[in-house]
Amino acid sequence: MNDLTKLTLSEARDGLAEKDFSATELAQAHLDAIEAGNSNLNVYVLPTPDHTLAQAKVADQRIAKGEAGRLEGLPLGIKDLFCTRGVRTTACSKILDDFKPTYESSVTQNLWNAGAVMLGKLNNDEFAMGSSNESSTFGPAVNPWRRTGSDDKLVPGGSSGGSAAAVAADLCLAATATDTGGSIRQPAALTGTVGVKPTYGRCSRFGIVAFASSLDQAGPITKTVRDGALMLKVMAGHDPKDSTSVHADVPDYEAGLGAGVKGLRVGVPKEYRIEGISEEVAKLWERGVAWLKDAGASIHDISLPHTKYALPAYYIIAPAEASSNLARYDGVRYGLRVPGKNLIDTYEETRSAGFGDEVKRRVLIGTYVLSAGYYDAYYLKAQKVRRLIKCDFDAAWETVDVVLTPTTPAPAFAIGEKSGDPLQMYLEDIFTVTVNMAGLPGISVPAGLSSEGTPLGLQLIGKPFDEATLLRAGQAIEDAAGRFLVPKRWWV
């Protein structure tokens, strides 16, 4: 039955509908795969086998009655940033300890309402702060891909590294993820999976542990573009519990995939040709341009002049919001508590013991840029830059429909290779942060292999709430490039 884990989400859906196998068999195949491989990959921080099989049993009953939902019986992994009622949720931080929410995040509730099955909680960078999944209190998740001829353990990207690695290793059919500065798209690119970051406001943020509230957005990591369309349709929608959730119809993204890209205007921004981009990434970008052109799209050179300011502005705004959001972890109401001599001492001891180095670094940066003497010089200026970045894209949309760029400047690196250099790590987000700063949708699609034999991705950026066009363009790249599967299952 383990071949069931190799199915895509849409193939598994069709197989269940045809009664080729049951939801319980599908769930058990994935649980067996998790048991065999998780100790080597460290992608699940909490498998939930009893919960999984109970949900699968209900799914089988609903399928038998002809009452199947869109995702009925399909087993998914859930990033440990999404609150799950009665199931430990930690954001992969020591400070949340054994926290079990009494409520469900709106995105996961949408998935359960559609009949999906939860396999467990997936590893991520602590509070989603990182680009390699090395800051998790549970240790790093491991990329199932390896460099040719090497046994070095590679990072799966971050912060949604566990989600991307689990999908690539067939330890779930698809996974939820979040993206604050590239945390869906970058790990997708490094693991040969598809990552969709929707428009800000498309998916509810209710019940997702906050990092930077004006940037965070939930989305799926999947094996194919079609699967991404299937997941996003269910995850998205207006939610009265989230004031930033937008009242907008959610199209049937899967139904629109076959429309092709004939007549689509694709922008290629000159500012993304940065110093330090690897030659093979630059060549892959040119190949992506050719693929879209061959599929009937027209190619246009565009300028996004404020791109070079995006990364420094992001690393002012995101830590500032994190500093504010993480103030709630005080050791009083929930999570870790380290007793002190008095209340202030308890706060200090708890936060010192509970937060990891990267979280402390960003909280300190954020508190600094929000302080009285520096607010105008840093935070206010960064917000003005953010506005200019959005205006760049607004101008571009007058001449193009989507923008094509690389997703990452280089392929996956080894665990420990960059963790001692925060600036090198922050540069991993250089192609992705503009999307969050402007609140736009983006997708990363696997497009080739590096000279090391590891995946590389191409990124498409779309107009606000036009994920349908983005997914169509992503499908054209996937059709041209094909899928990229891990060549050897060394972890079992």
QUITAKA-V458489 format. One record per residue. SS is DSSP state (alpha for helix, beta for strand, coil for the rest). PHI is phi in whole degrees, -180 to 180 (999 if undefined). OMEGA is omega as a letter, one per 30 degrees, with the letter a starting at -180 (NA if undefined). Layout:
BEGIN
[[SS & PHI & OMEGA] [SS & PHI & OMEGA]]
END
This chain:
BEGIN
[[coil & 999 & a] [alpha & -65 & l] [alpha & -62 & l] [alpha & -61 & a] [alpha & -71 & a] [alpha & -83 & l] [coil & -67 & l] [coil & -80 & l] [alpha & -60 & a] [alpha & -70 & l] [alpha & -66 & l] [alpha & -66 & l] [alpha & -58 & a] [alpha & -67 & l] [alpha & -65 & l] [alpha & -66 & a] [alpha & -64 & a] [coil & -86 & a] [coil & 63 & l] [coil & -69 & l] [coil & -160 & a] [coil & -100 & l] [alpha & -63 & l] [alpha & -66 & l] [alpha & -63 & l] [alpha & -64 & l] [alpha & -65 & a] [alpha & -64 & l] [alpha & -60 & l] [alpha & -73 & l] [alpha & -62 & l] [alpha & -64 & l] [alpha & -66 & l] [alpha & -65 & a] [alpha & -62 & a] [alpha & -77 & a] [alpha & -116 & a] [alpha & -68 & a] [alpha & -65 & l] [alpha & -91 & a] [alpha & -99 & l] [coil & 54 & a] [coil & -90 & l] [beta & -97 & l] [beta & -90 & l] [beta & -157 & l] [beta & -67 & a] [coil & -128 & a] [alpha & -60 & a] [alpha & -65 & l] [alpha & -61 & a] [alpha & -59 & a] [alpha & -69 & l] [alpha & -65 & l] [alpha & -66 & a] [alpha & -64 & l] [alpha & -63 & l] [alpha & -63 & l] [alpha & -61 & l] [alpha & -61 & l] [alpha & -65 & a] [alpha & -69 & l] [alpha & -64 & l] [alpha & -62 & a] [coil & -86 & a] [coil & 76 & a] [coil & -112 & a] [coil & -65 & l] [coil & -84 & a] [coil & -60 & a] [coil & -118 & a] [coil & -57 & l] [coil & 78 & a] [coil & -93 & a] [beta & -81 & a] [beta & -123 & l] [beta & -99 & a] [beta & -119 & l] [beta & -56 & a] [coil & -74 & l] [coil & -96 & a] [beta & -91 & l] [coil & -68 & l] [beta & -126 & a] [coil & -56 & l] [coil & 76 & a] [beta & -117 & a] [beta & -49 & l] [coil & -133 & a] [coil & -124 & a] [coil & 55 & a] [coil & 55 & l] [coil & -125 & l] [alpha & -65 & a] [alpha & -69 & l] [alpha & -88 & l] [coil & 53 & a] [coil & -109 & a] [coil & -62 & l] [beta & -118 & a] [coil & -62 & l] [coil & -97 & a] [coil & -144 & a] [coil & -114 & l] [coil & -64 & a] [alpha & -64 & a] [alpha & -64 & l] [alpha & -68 & l] [alpha & -62 & l] [alpha & -59 & a] [alpha & -67 & a] [alpha & -67 & l] [alpha & -62 & a] [coil & -87 & l] [coil & 96 & a] [coil & -66 & a] [beta & -118 & a] [beta & -93 & l] [beta & -89 & a] [beta & 152 & a] [beta & -100 & a] [beta & -102 & a] [coil & -64 & l] [coil & -155 & l] [coil & -61 & a] [alpha & -53 & a] [alpha & 53 & l] [alpha & 66 & a] [coil & -100 & l] [coil & 158 & a] [coil & -124 & a] [coil & -145 & a] [coil & 66 & l] [coil & -92 & a] [coil & -93 & l] [coil & -65 & l] [coil & -67 & l] [coil & -91 & a] [coil & 89 & a] [coil & -72 & l] [coil & -75 & a] [coil & -115 & l] [coil & -69 & l] [coil & -69 & l] [coil & -80 & l] [coil & -130 & l] [coil & -66 & l] [coil & -57 & l] [coil & 75 & a] [coil & -134 & l] [coil & -102 & l] [coil & -57 & l] [coil & -81 & a] [beta & -100 & l] [coil & -74 & l] [coil & -93 & a] [coil & 85 & a] [coil & -155 & g] [coil & -82 & a] [coil & -86 & a] [alpha & -67 & l] [alpha & -63 & l] [alpha & -62 & a] [alpha & -67 & a] [alpha & -65 & l] [alpha & -64 & l] [alpha & -67 & a] [alpha & -64 & a] [coil & -91 & a] [coil & 62 & l] [coil & -97 & l] [coil & -165 & l] [coil & -78 & l] [beta & -164 & a] [beta & -145 & l] [beta & -82 & a] [beta & -154 & l] [beta & -133 & a] [beta & -137 & l] [coil & -107 & l] [coil & -147 & a] [coil & 139 & a] [coil & -74 & l] [coil & -101 & a] [alpha & -74 & a] [alpha & -66 & l] [alpha & -64 & l] [alpha & -61 & a] [alpha & -64 & a] [alpha & -81 & a] [alpha & -122 & l] [coil & 73 & l] [coil & -116 & l] [beta & -101 & l] [beta & -125 & a] [beta & -112 & l] [beta & -104 & a] [coil & -73 & l] [coil & -57 & l] [coil & -58 & a] [coil & 100 & a] [coil & -72 & l] [coil & -113 & a] [coil & -67 & l] [coil & -97 & a] [coil & -63 & l] [coil & 84 & l] [beta & -102 & a] [coil & -59 & a] [coil & -78 & l] [coil & -111 & l] [coil & -130 & a] [coil & -63 & a] [coil & -87 & a] [coil & -121 & a] [coil & -60 & l] [beta & -153 & l] [beta & -82 & l] [beta & -167 & a] [beta & -99 & l] [beta & -117 & a] [beta & -140 & l] [coil & -82 & a] [coil & -141 & l] [alpha & -64 & l] [alpha & -59 & l] [alpha & -64 & l] [alpha & -62 & l] [alpha & -64 & a] [alpha & -64 & l] [alpha & -66 & a] [alpha & -64 & l] [alpha & -56 & a] [alpha & -83 & a] [alpha & -68 & a] [coil & -82 & l] [coil & 139 & a] [coil & -69 & a] [coil & -137 & a] [coil & -63 & l] [coil & -81 & l] [coil & -124 & a] [coil & -67 & l] [coil & -96 & l] [coil & -74 & a] [coil & -97 & l] [coil & -75 & l] [coil & -154 & l] [coil & -63 & l] [coil & -103 & a] [coil & -67 & l] [coil & -84 & a] [coil & -61 & a] [alpha & -64 & a] [alpha & -64 & a] [alpha & -87 & a] [alpha & -66 & a] [alpha & -78 & a] [alpha & -70 & l] [coil & 76 & a] [coil & -122 & l] [coil & -58 & a] [coil & 86 & l] [coil & -69 & l] [beta & -98 & a] [beta & -108 & l] [beta & -94 & l] [beta & -121 & a] [beta & -80 & a] [alpha & -66 & a] [alpha & -69 & l] [alpha & -85 & l] [coil & -84 & a] [coil & -90 & l] [coil & -70 & l] [coil & 102 & l] [coil & -70 & a] [coil & -71 & a] [alpha & -61 & a] [alpha & -71 & l] [alpha & -68 & l] [alpha & -62 & l] [alpha & -68 & l] [alpha & -63 & l] [alpha & -59 & l] [alpha & -63 & l] [alpha & -65 & l] [alpha & -61 & l] [alpha & -59 & a] [alpha & -64 & l] [alpha & -60 & a] [alpha & -68 & l] [alpha & -64 & l] [alpha & -63 & a] [coil & -82 & l] [coil & 112 & l] [coil & -82 & l] [beta & -104 & a] [beta & -108 & a] [beta & -134 & l] [beta & -74 & l] [beta & -131 & l] [coil & -122 & l] [coil & -123 & a] [coil & -62 & a] [coil & -95 & a] [alpha & -54 & a] [alpha & -65 & l] [alpha & -94 & a] [alpha & -65 & a] [alpha & -64 & l] [alpha & -63 & l] [alpha & -67 & l] [alpha & -61 & a] [alpha & -80 & l] [alpha & -106 & a] [alpha & -68 & a] [alpha & -63 & l] [alpha & -65 & l] [alpha & -62 & l] [alpha & -69 & l] [alpha & -64 & l] [alpha & -57 & l] [alpha & -72 & a] [alpha & -65 & a] [alpha & -85 & l] [alpha & -65 & a] [alpha & -72 & a] [coil & -87 & a] [coil & -122 & l] [coil & 78 & a] [coil & -105 & a] [coil & -91 & a] [coil & -159 & l] [coil & 78 & a] [coil & -64 & l] [coil & -135 & l] [coil & -109 & a] [coil & -60 & l] [coil & -123 & a] [coil & -69 & l] [coil & -151 & a] [alpha & -62 & a] [alpha & -61 & l] [alpha & -65 & l] [alpha & -63 & l] [alpha & -55 & a] [alpha & -65 & a] [alpha & -66 & a] [alpha & -64 & a] [alpha & -69 & l] [alpha & -66 & a] [alpha & -80 & a] [alpha & -86 & a] [coil & -92 & l] [coil & -83 & a] [alpha & -61 & a] [alpha & -68 & l] [alpha & -65 & l] [alpha & -60 & l] [alpha & -59 & a] [alpha & -73 & l] [alpha & -63 & l] [alpha & -66 & l] [alpha & -61 & a] [alpha & -63 & l] [alpha & -65 & l] [alpha & -64 & a] [alpha & -72 & l] [alpha & -94 & a] [coil & -71 & a] [coil & -52 & a] [coil & -79 & a] [coil & -125 & a] [alpha & -55 & a] [alpha & -68 & a] [alpha & -69 & a] [alpha & -114 & a] [alpha & -64 & a] [alpha & -63 & a] [alpha & -66 & l] [alpha & -64 & l] [alpha & -66 & l] [alpha & -68 & l] [alpha & -63 & l] [alpha & -57 & l] [alpha & -64 & l] [alpha & -66 & l] [alpha & -64 & l] [alpha & -63 & l] [alpha & -64 & l] [alpha & -57 & a] [alpha & -68 & l] [alpha & -57 & l] [alpha & -68 & a] [alpha & -65 & a] [coil & -66 & l] [coil & -73 & a] [coil & -120 & a] [coil & -134 & l] [coil & -102 & l] [beta & -140 & l] [beta & -120 & a] [beta & -110 & l] [beta & -144 & l] [beta & -68 & l] [coil & -89 & a] [coil & -130 & l] [coil & -75 & a] [coil & -160 & l] [coil & -75 & a] [coil & -59 & l] [coil & -110 & a] [beta & -76 & l] [coil & -60 & a] [coil & 91 & a] [coil & -68 & a] [coil & -122 & a] [coil & -65 & l] [coil & -86 & a] [coil & -128 & a] [alpha & -56 & a] [alpha & -65 & l] [alpha & -61 & l] [alpha & -67 & a] [alpha & -65 & l] [alpha & -68 & l] [alpha & -59 & a] [alpha & -95 & a] [coil & -62 & a] [coil & -92 & a] [coil & -106 & a] [alpha & -67 & a] [alpha & -59 & a] [alpha & -63 & l] [alpha & -70 & a] [alpha & -61 & a] [coil & -96 & l] [coil & 71 & a] [coil & -93 & l] [coil & -85 & l] [beta & -147 & l] [beta & -141 & l] [beta & -112 & a] [beta & -122 & l] [beta & -59 & a] [beta & -133 & a] [beta & 175 & l] [beta & -117 & l] [coil & -74 & l] [coil & -65 & l] [coil & -87 & a] [coil & 83 & a] [coil & -112 & a] [beta & -70 & l] [beta & -132 & a] [beta & -121 & l] [beta & -111 & a] [beta & -108 & l] [beta & -116 & l] [beta & -116 & a] [beta & -121 & l] [coil & -70 & l] [coil & -54 & l] [coil & 62 & l] [coil & -112 & l] [alpha & -60 & a] [alpha & -61 & l] [alpha & -66 & l] [alpha & -60 & a] [alpha & -68 & l] [alpha & -61 & l] [alpha & -67 & l] [alpha & -62 & l] [alpha & -63 & l] [alpha & -64 & l] [alpha & -68 & l] [alpha & -62 & l] [alpha & -61 & a] [alpha & -79 & a] [alpha & -87 & a] [coil & 82 & l] [coil & -93 & a] [coil & -123 & a] [coil & -104 & l] [coil & -58 & a] [coil & -71 & a] [coil & -139 & a] [coil & -90 & a] [coil & -71 & a] [coil & -85 & a] [coil & -106 & NA]]
END
